[in-house]
Amino acid sequence: MSTTPPAPSFPPAEVVDNPSLVAPEPPITPETRAFWDATLEGRLLMRRCRTCGEPIWYPRPICPFCHSDDTVWEQVSGRGTIYSFSVVRRGAGRFASESPYVLAYVELDEGPRVMTNIVDSALDDLTIGHPVQVVFHRAGEGAALPRFRLA
Ligand SMILES: [Zn+2]
């Protein structure tokens, strides 16, 4: 398995230090370190299988399609469209005081569907298929969460 992050292939997206939606710190493992390091630079990574060519999301070292371990990091554009979304009007835990907020699946231009939040956008403007652009919300010292704004 290659763990080397790719050279930048798209301009960096914004990294917000004081996010508009609470950003819990994710668990970081040796296998996901490069992914989280890239988020702090405004870059979104996925993995791609070099045996079958499929994009892999969530990022993991073994291809879920052909079980190859010949997978590599690849930067994605950060552009996509809303595949599905739900407005959460009664949050729980750390999200209790955040509602309403938006939970969504965004389909990246590269193919994978990513569970995420739509932020900084009027709820009435949300539609399936609407273009979105990634933004990163800093979550502690070692990571920023990829979220999306309407483009
Ligand atoms: Zn594969």
Residues whose N, C-alpha, C, O or C-beta is under 5 A from the ligand:
A	BS01	ZN	C49 T51 C52 G53 C63 F65 C66 H67 S68
